[in-house]
Amino acid sequence: MELKEYFRIIKHWAWLLILGLGLGGTAGYVFSSYQTPVYQASTRIMVMRPPQESVSDYTYLSGQQLTQTYVQLVTTQPVLDAASAELGYTIEREQIIAQQIRDTQVIQLIVEDEDPARAAQIANVLVVKLIEQNDAFQAGRFNSAEESLREQIRQMETQISGLQTVINQISSQNLQDQIAQLEAQIKPLQEEVLKLEQEIAALPPYVTQNKILIAEKQARLDQIKPLLNVYQDIYSNLVVFGKPVNESSNDPQLMQLQSTLELYQQIYLSLLNSLETIRLARLQNTPNIVQIEPAAVPEEPIRPRVAVNTVLAAVIGLMLAVGIVFLVEYLDDTLKTADEVERLLGVPVLGFIAEMQYKGKGEEVYVTRQPRSPVSEAFRSLRTNLEYAAVHKPIHTLIVTSPEPYEGKTTVAVNLAAIFSQAKRSVILVDADLRHPNVHRYMGLPNVDGLSNLFREQSEIAKVFRSRVDLPKLTVVTTGPIPPNPAELLGSDRMTWILEELRSVAEMVIIDTPPSLVADAQVLAAKVDAVLLVIKPGKTSAEAARASMELYRRAGARVVGVVMNRIPRNRSYYYGGYKYYSPYNDNKGYFSSAAVELEETTSADSSNG
């Protein structure tokens, strides 16, 4: 479809498009006007990172995740319930919009409500309840951690105490054994020392032999006393300090228990440090959610946006109208423009005849009643175009027909014959529509004798001629009595003879026939010089017009062109861009500008001549 075709459709259906635009806009305005206004309050919250955290890619990502966590938390039911309880009315989750501002740790909290003050109040209370919920969560987390550590410390103290008891028991048993062994070793040595000292004291020193004996005993005494002193020192350590000397460290069981005890003591100290760390963290803990921009009471509602809704509804209405228009155009199979006719049928459009406005009775020769009207001028242009088409191949006999009934073929035939006669040319108008004759009504003539009478051999042609005073050059042959077999009569040799006789007495014979799809027109078309096809824009279907052309081509008839008839006034789109008529005032009896033959039509006619 060409661009100008779109413009034609838009121009034709402009009223519907305007109606759709107007109805859509009106509906949008009315709908928006009756909607309850909704206000939107907004507040901003910053999620803070702990001060001890360093800035890195990991902490940035964790901060983004934490922010998203609070975005979800603010719309959870516990927060909403807490805020609802404080405000005294229910807050619906659908009222809340929480979103993270891109590449920041700022949350924008939006609340919608029909009351502007309440919208701001809800937003601010939600932030307070979010902070309280977060504080409660943090406190619960610290309490849980402290309780867990205290329980572990208690368990570790119990284990250390039990292990120490076992070690002490083992150590005590070893100590008693060592003391008993030392006592057993010390006592003989003490007895021997005492005996030696007594023996030395009993020997007189002035006896020479005694001196030797005393020396021997003294040497033995000097040997025993250091050993006794060592045993006594060991004994004193065992008794005074309560731990074995040297031998205890070599007990494998005791060594293993001592190692386990040292490990438990290290774990115990680590748990104490963790508990102290949590206590310090609780003391140093600062809120990580801060309201940086409180919600203010909105002044204007966010919806309904009356102007925007009106425009959108108008656009939707226009789009629906456009859709309806193109659907109708798509489903509409009728011919509407000269371009469509010429493209489909392959013959030129020779004339454009507007809808005739009759004064008085409806059926008459329009060109004689209103000779200076644009319609009369259009018939003169049609006559001229037919003369151009007959330059190379003269046209003496012309059929005027149409693809379908009620397209105005008889009107065209009658007025065309009158226009030819006004040019001082002898014309015979034959009504060959032996099924529904109408020529006699237009001409105001009786239909007693006519064409059907000429099929009798004894009939004379001149006897059926009729004429009018105001059209002296025009002769009319009406149908006469309606025969039972029109197609056979029109296709007979007698009809050929009748046509030859008529040609011999007139310069132009114009024949009104039934519509093309009736056999009468088809059989008669092969006997004449040319066929003029009349269509009514917006009524004649493309399929009927195409079928008519195919029938005439098969019959060997020459379709000289098409007349677009009964065009509504001021509907220039039917001309396919040709502006053929100008406005006129019938009361003045003249038209303001004469019809103009178009260059495109003239060139098309010349090429088809």
C-alpha positions in Angstrom: 0.0 0.0 0.0 1.4 3.4 -1.0 1.8 6.3 1.3 -0.9 8.3 -0.5 -3.3 5.4 0.0 -2.7 5.8 3.8 -3.4 9.5 3.5 -6.6 8.7 1.6 -7.8 6.3 4.3 -7.0 8.7 7.1 -8.8 11.6 5.3 -11.8 9.4 4.6 -12.1 8.2 8.1 -11.0 11.4 9.8 -14.3 11.7 11.6 -13.9 8.3 13.2 -10.3 9.0 14.2 -11.4 12.3 15.7 -14.3 10.6 17.4 -12.0 7.9 18.9 -9.5 10.6 20.0 -12.3 12.6 21.6 -14.1 9.6 23.3 -10.8 8.2 24.6 -9.7 11.5 26.0 -13.1 12.1 27.5 -13.2 8.6 29.1 -9.7 9.1 30.4 -10.6 12.5 31.9 -13.8 11.3 33.5 -12.2 8.1 34.8 -9.3 10.1 36.3 -11.6 12.7 37.8 -13.5 10.0 39.8 -10.4 8.3 41.1 -9.4 8.8 44.7 -6.1 10.8 44.8 -3.1 8.9 46.1 -0.2 10.7 47.7 3.4 9.5 48.0 5.8 10.2 50.8 9.5 9.3 50.6 12.3 9.0 53.1 15.9 7.8 52.8 17.9 5.5 55.1 21.7 5.0 55.1 23.1 1.6 56.0 26.5 2.2 57.9 29.4 -0.2 57.8 31.1 -0.9 61.2 34.0 1.5 61.8 36.6 -1.2 62.2 36.0 -2.5 58.7 38.5 -1.6 56.0 37.3 -0.4 52.6 37.8 -3.2 50.1 36.0 -4.9 47.3 34.8 -7.6 49.7 33.5 -5.0 52.2 31.8 -3.1 49.4 30.0 -6.2 48.2 29.0 -7.2 51.8 27.7 -3.6 52.3 25.6 -3.9 49.2 24.2 -7.3 50.4 23.5 -5.8 53.8 21.6 -2.9 52.2 19.5 -5.3 50.2 18.8 -7.2 53.4 17.4 -4.1 55.0 15.4 -3.4 51.8 13.7 -6.7 52.4 13.4 -6.3 56.2 11.5 -3.0 56.1 8.6 -4.7 54.4 8.4 -7.8 56.6 5.3 -8.4 58.6 6.9 -7.8 62.1 8.0 -4.3 61.1 4.6 -3.6 59.5 2.7 -5.0 62.5 4.8 -2.9 64.9 4.2 0.3 62.9 0.5 -0.5 62.6 0.2 -1.0 66.4 1.8 2.3 67.1 -0.3 4.2 64.5 -3.5 2.5 65.3 -4.4 1.4 61.7 -3.3 -1.4 59.4 -0.5 -0.8 57.0 -0.7 -2.9 53.8 2.4 -4.2 52.2 1.2 -2.9 48.9 1.6 0.6 50.2 5.3 0.2 50.7 8.0 0.5 48.1 11.6 0.0 49.3 14.5 0.2 46.8 18.3 0.6 47.0 19.7 3.6 45.2 22.1 2.4 42.6 25.8 2.1 43.7 25.1 3.4 47.2 24.1 2.1 50.6 21.1 4.3 50.7 17.6 2.9 50.8 14.6 4.9 49.5 11.4 4.1 51.3 8.2 5.2 49.5 4.8 5.0 51.1 1.5 5.6 49.2 -1.7 6.6 50.9 -4.9 8.5 50.2 -4.0 10.9 53.1 -0.8 12.9 52.5 -0.1 13.4 56.2 -0.6 9.8 56.9 1.7 8.8 54.1 4.6 10.8 55.6 3.7 9.5 59.1 3.8 5.9 58.0 7.2 6.4 56.3 8.8 7.9 59.4 7.3 5.4 61.8 8.4 2.5 59.6 12.0 3.8 59.8 11.7 4.0 63.6 10.4 0.5 63.8 13.0 -0.8 61.5 15.7 0.6 63.7 14.1 -0.9 66.8 13.8 -4.2 65.1 17.4 -4.1 64.1 18.5 -3.1 67.6 16.5 -5.9 69.1 18.0 -8.3 66.6 21.6 -7.0 67.4 20.9 -7.3 71.2 19.6 -10.8 70.7 22.6 -11.7 68.7 25.0 -10.4 71.5 23.0 -12.1 74.2 23.0 -15.4 72.4 26.7 -15.2 71.8 27.5 -14.3 75.4 25.2 -17.1 76.7 26.9 -19.6 74.4 30.4 -18.6 75.5 29.5 -18.7 79.2 28.1 -22.2 78.8 31.3 -23.3 77.1 33.4 -21.7 79.8 31.4 -23.5 82.5 31.9 -26.8 80.7 35.7 -26.1 80.3 36.1 -25.2 84.0 34.4 -28.5 84.9 36.7 -30.5 82.6 39.8 -28.7 83.9 38.8 -29.3 87.6 38.2 -33.0 87.0 41.5 -33.4 85.1 43.4 -31.6 87.9 41.9 -33.9 90.5 43.0 -37.0 88.5 46.5 -35.5 88.2 46.7 -34.7 91.9 45.6 -38.2 92.8 48.2 -39.8 90.7 50.9 -37.4 91.9 49.9 -38.0 95.6 50.2 -41.8 95.2 53.7 -41.4 93.7 54.8 -39.1 96.5 53.8 -41.5 99.3 55.7 -44.3 97.5 58.8 -42.2 97.2 58.7 -41.0 100.9 58.4 -44.6 102.0 61.4 -45.6 99.9 63.5 -42.7 101.2 62.6 -43.5 104.8 63.7 -47.1 104.2 67.1 -45.8 102.9 67.6 -43.0 105.4 67.0 -45.1 108.6 69.9 -47.6 108.0 72.2 -44.8 107.1 71.3 -42.9 110.3 71.8 -46.0 112.4 75.2 -46.7 110.8 76.3 -43.1 111.3 75.2 -43.2 115.0 77.1 -46.5 115.5 80.2 -45.2 113.9 80.2 -42.1 116.0 79.7 -44.2 119.1 82.6 -46.5 118.2 84.9 -43.6 117.4 84.0 -42.0 120.7 84.7 -45.3 122.6 88.2 -45.7 121.2 90.9 -43.9 123.1 92.8 -41.7 120.6 96.2 -42.2 122.3 96.3 -45.9 121.4 98.2 -46.2 118.2 96.1 -49.0 116.9 93.0 -47.1 117.8 94.2 -44.2 115.6 94.2 -46.5 112.6 90.8 -47.9 113.5 89.4 -44.5 114.2 90.6 -43.3 110.8 89.0 -46.1 109.1 85.7 -45.5 110.9 85.9 -41.8 110.2 86.5 -42.4 106.5 83.4 -44.6 106.5 81.4 -42.0 108.3 82.5 -39.3 105.9 81.3 -41.5 103.1 77.9 -42.1 104.6 77.0 -38.6 105.8 76.9 -37.0 102.3 74.6 -39.7 101.0 72.4 -39.3 104.1 72.3 -35.6 103.5 71.1 -36.1 99.9 68.4 -38.5 101.0 67.3 -36.1 103.7 67.1 -33.2 101.2 65.0 -35.3 98.9 62.8 -36.3 101.7 62.4 -32.6 102.7 61.4 -31.7 99.2 58.8 -34.4 99.1 57.4 -33.5 102.5 57.6 -29.7 102.1 56.8 -29.1 98.4 54.5 -32.0 97.8 55.9 -33.1 94.4 58.1 -35.9 93.3 61.6 -35.0 92.3 63.0 -36.2 88.9 61.0 -39.4 88.8 57.5 -37.9 88.4 58.3 -36.4 85.0 59.0 -39.8 83.7 55.4 -41.2 84.3 53.8 -41.5 80.8 50.2 -41.4 82.2 51.0 -38.3 84.2 52.7 -36.6 81.2 49.6 -37.2 79.0 47.3 -35.8 81.6 49.5 -32.7 82.1 49.4 -32.1 78.3 45.6 -32.4 78.2 45.4 -30.0 81.1 47.5 -27.4 79.4 45.4 -27.6 76.2 42.2 -27.2 78.3 43.7 -24.2 80.0 44.5 -22.6 76.6 40.9 -23.1 75.4 39.6 -21.7 78.6 41.7 -18.5 78.2 40.5 -18.2 74.5 36.9 -18.4 75.6 37.5 -15.8 78.2 39.0 -13.5 75.6 36.1 -14.1 73.2 33.6 -13.2 76.0 35.5 -10.0 76.7 35.5 -9.1 73.0 31.7 -9.5 72.8 31.3 -7.4 75.8 33.5 -4.6 74.3 31.6 -4.9 71.0 28.3 -4.5 72.8 29.6 -1.4 74.6 31.0 0.1 71.3 28.0 -0.9 69.1 26.5 2.0 67.2 23.3 2.0 65.1 24.1 0.9 61.5 20.8 2.3 60.1 20.4 6.1 60.0 17.5 8.1 58.6 19.2 10.8 56.6 16.1 12.4 55.1 12.8 12.3 56.9 9.6 12.0 55.0 7.7 15.3 54.3 4.0 15.7 53.7 3.4 15.6 49.9 1.5 18.5 48.4 0.4 16.9 45.1 -1.0 13.5 44.5 1.0 11.1 42.3 -2.2 9.8 40.8 -4.5 10.1 39.1 -2.5 12.2 36.7 -5.5 13.7 35.0 -3.6 15.3 32.1 -1.4 12.3 31.4 -4.3 9.9 31.7 -6.4 12.0 29.4 -3.6 12.1 26.8 -2.9 8.4 27.1 -6.6 7.5 26.8 -7.0 9.8 23.8 -4.0 8.1 22.2 -5.5 4.7 23.0 -8.8 5.8 21.6 -7.1 7.0 18.5 -5.1 3.8 18.1 -8.3 1.8 18.5 -10.0 3.9 15.9 -7.0 3.5 13.6 -7.2 -0.3 14.1 -10.9 -0.3 13.4 -10.3 1.8 10.3 -7.7 -0.4 8.9 -9.7 -3.5 9.8 -12.7 -2.2 7.9 -10.5 -1.2 5.0 -8.9 -4.6 5.0 -12.3 -6.3 5.0 -13.8 -3.8 2.6 -13.5 -5.3 -0.9 -15.0 -2.4 -2.7 -13.3 -0.1 -5.2 -12.8 3.4 -3.9 -10.2 5.3 -5.9 -9.2 5.8 -9.5 -5.8 4.3 -8.7 -7.4 1.1 -7.4 -9.6 0.8 -10.5 -6.8 1.4 -13.0 -4.4 -0.9 -11.1 -7.0 -3.7 -10.8 -8.8 -3.5 -14.2 -6.0 -2.2 -16.4 -8.2 0.4 -18.1 -8.3 4.2 -17.5 -10.9 6.0 -15.6 -12.6 8.3 -18.1 -15.0 10.1 -15.9 -16.0 11.1 -12.4 -19.7 11.7 -11.8 -20.8 13.2 -8.5 -24.0 12.3 -6.7 -26.8 14.1 -8.5 -29.1 16.4 -6.6 -32.5 16.3 -8.3 -35.1 19.0 -8.0 -38.6 17.6 -8.5 -39.0 14.1 -9.6 -36.0 11.9 -9.2 -35.6 10.3 -12.7 -34.8 12.8 -15.4 -32.1 13.9 -17.8 -29.9 15.8 -15.4 -27.7 17.6 -18.0 -30.7 19.2 -19.6 -32.2 20.3 -16.3 -29.0 21.7 -14.9 -26.7 22.2 -17.9 -24.2 24.4 -16.1 -23.7 22.2 -13.1 -20.4 20.5 -12.3 -22.1 17.2 -13.0 -23.0 18.3 -16.5 -19.4 19.4 -17.0 -18.2 16.0 -15.8 -20.3 14.4 -18.5 -18.8 16.7 -21.1 -15.4 15.7 -19.9 -16.4 12.0 -20.2 -17.6 12.7 -23.8 -14.2 14.3 -24.6 -12.3 11.4 -23.1 -14.4 8.9 -25.1 -13.6 10.9 -28.3 -9.9 10.8 -27.4 -10.2 7.0 -26.9 -11.8 6.7 -30.4 -9.0 8.5 -32.2 -7.3 5.4 -33.5 -10.3 3.1 -33.4 -13.7 4.9 -33.9 -16.5 4.1 -31.5 -20.0 4.2 -33.1 -21.7 1.6 -30.9 -21.1 1.8 -27.1 -22.5 -0.4 -24.3 -22.9 1.3 -20.9 -23.1 -1.3 -18.2 -21.9 -2.0 -14.6 -20.6 -5.0 -12.7 -23.5 -5.0 -10.2 -27.1 -3.5 -10.0 -27.8 0.0 -8.7 -24.6 1.6 -9.7 -26.2 4.2 -12.0 -25.4 2.8 -15.4 -28.8 4.0 -16.8 -28.2 7.4 -15.4 -24.8 7.5 -17.1 -26.2 6.2 -20.4 -29.1 8.7 -20.5 -27.0 11.8 -19.6 -24.1 10.7 -21.8 -26.4 10.3 -24.8 -27.9 13.8 -24.1 -24.4 15.3 -23.9 -23.4 13.8 -27.2 -26.6 15.1 -28.8 -25.9 18.6 -27.4 -22.7 18.5 -29.4 -24.8 18.5 -32.6 -24.1 14.8 -33.1 -26.9 12.4 -34.0 -27.3 9.9 -31.2 -29.5 6.9 -30.7 -30.0 5.7 -27.1 -31.1 2.1 -26.9 -32.5 0.5 -23.8 -31.3 -3.1 -24.0 -32.0 -3.9 -20.4 -34.9 -6.3 -21.3 -35.2 -7.3 -17.7 -35.5 -4.0 -15.8 -36.0 -1.2 -18.3 -35.6 2.4 -17.0 -34.6 4.6 -20.0 -38.2 5.5 -20.8 -38.7 6.8 -17.2 -35.7 9.1 -17.4 -36.7 10.3 -20.9 -40.4 10.7 -20.0 -41.4 8.5 -22.9 -44.0 5.7 -23.3 -42.7 2.1 -23.5 -45.3 0.6 -25.9 -43.2 -0.3 -28.9 -39.4 -0.7 -28.7 -36.4 -3.0 -29.2 -38.3 -6.2 -28.5 -40.7 -5.4 -31.4 -37.7 -5.2 -33.8 -36.9 -8.9 -33.4 -40.0 -9.6 -35.6 -39.0 -9.7 -39.2 -41.7 -7.4 -40.4 -41.0 -4.6 -37.9 -39.5 -1.4 -39.2 -36.8 0.4 -37.1 -38.2 3.8 -37.6 -41.5 2.9 -36.0 -39.8 2.5 -32.6 -37.9 5.7 -32.6 -38.9 8.2 -30.0 -37.6 11.7 -29.4 -37.8 14.8 -27.1 -38.3 18.4 -28.2 -35.4 19.7 -26.0 -33.0 17.1 -27.5 -33.6 17.1 -31.2 -30.4 15.2 -32.1 -31.3 12.4 -29.7 -33.4 9.4 -30.7 -34.5 6.9 -28.1 -35.4 3.2 -28.5 -37.1 1.8 -25.5 -37.3 -1.9 -24.6 -41.0 -2.4 -25.6 -42.7 -5.4 -24.2 -40.5 -7.6 -21.9 -39.6 -10.8 -23.8 -39.2 -14.2 -22.0 -35.7 -14.8 -23.5 -33.6 -11.6 -23.5 -30.2 -13.3 -23.7 -31.1 -15.3 -26.8 -32.6 -12.2 -28.5 -29.6 -10.0 -27.8 -27.2 -12.6 -29.0 -29.1 -13.4 -32.2 -28.2 -12.4 -35.8 -31.3 -10.2 -35.8 -29.6 -8.1 -33.0 -26.5 -7.8 -35.2 -28.7 -6.5 -38.0 -30.5 -4.0 -35.7 -27.1 -2.6 -34.6 -26.0 -2.2 -38.2 -29.2 -0.4 -39.1 -28.9 1.9 -36.1 -25.3 2.7 -37.0 -26.4 3.7 -40.5 -28.7 6.4 -39.2 -26.7 7.8 -36.3 -23.2 8.9 -35.5 -23.3 7.3 -32.0 -25.4 4.4 -30.7 -25.4 4.2 -26.9 -26.9 1.0 -25.4 -28.0 0.5 -21.8 -27.7 -3.1 -20.8 -28.2 -5.2 -17.7 -25.2 -5.6 -15.3 -22.1 -7.4 -16.6 -22.7 -10.6 -14.6 -26.0 -11.1 -16.5 -25.5 -13.0 -19.8 -27.3 -10.2 -21.8 -24.5 -7.8 -21.5 -21.9 -10.4 -22.3 -23.4 -11.6 -25.6 -24.1 -8.0 -26.7 -20.6 -6.8 -25.9 -19.1 -8.8 -28.7 -21.3 -7.0 -31.2 -20.4 -3.4 -30.4 -17.3 -1.2 -30.8 -16.7 -0.6 -27.1 -17.9 -1.1 -23.5 -18.0 1.6 -20.9 -18.1 0.2 -17.3 -19.8 2.1 -14.6 -18.8 1.5 -11.0 -20.0 3.2 -7.8 -17.1 3.9 -5.4 -17.5 2.2 -2.0 -20.2 -0.2 -3.4 -18.8 -2.0 -6.4 -16.7 -5.0 -5.1 -13.3 -5.5 -6.6 -14.2 -9.2 -7.3 -17.3 -8.2 -9.3 -15.3 -5.7 -11.3 -12.5 -8.1 -12.0 -15.0 -10.8 -13.0 -16.7 -8.4 -15.4 -13.4 -7.5 -17.1 -12.5 -11.2 -17.4 -15.9 -12.0 -19.0 -15.6 -9.1 -21.5 -12.0 -10.2 -22.4 -13.2 -13.7 -23.0 -16.0 -12.4 -25.2 -13.5 -10.4 -27.2 -15.1 -7.1 -26.2 -13.2 -3.8 -26.0 -13.6 -2.2 -22.6 -12.7 1.4 -23.3 -12.7 2.7 -19.8 -14.5 3.1 -16.5 -16.8 5.8 -15.1 -16.8 6.3 -11.4 -20.4 7.3 -10.7 -22.4 8.7 -7.8 -19.4 10.0 -5.9 -20.5 11.7 -2.7 -19.9 15.4 -2.9 -16.9 16.8 -1.1 -15.3 13.3 -1.1 -12.3 14.0 -3.2 -10.5 10.9 -1.9 -12.6 8.9 -4.4 -10.6 10.5 -7.2 -7.4 9.0 -5.8 -5.9 12.4 -5.4 -7.6 14.1 -8.3 -9.6 17.1 -7.2 -12.3 17.1 -9.8 -15.2 19.1 -8.4 -15.2 22.5 -6.7 -17.9 23.7 -4.3 -20.8 25.5 -6.0 -24.1 27.1 -5.1 -27.1 25.6 -6.9 -29.1 28.7 -6.1 -26.8 30.8 -8.3 -27.3 28.4 -11.2 -23.6 28.1 -12.0 -20.5 26.5 -10.7 -17.7 28.5 -9.4 -15.0 26.6 -11.2 -15.3 24.3 -14.2 -14.2 20.7 -14.1 -10.7 20.3 -15.2 -9.4 17.4 -17.2 -6.4 16.0 -15.5 -3.1 15.5 -17.2 -2.9 11.9 -15.8 -6.3 11.0 -17.2 -5.5 12.6 -20.6 -2.3 10.8 -20.9 -3.9 7.5 -19.9 -6.7 7.9 -22.4 -4.3 8.7 -25.2 -2.2 5.6 -24.4 -5.3 3.5 -24.6 -6.7 5.0 -27.8 
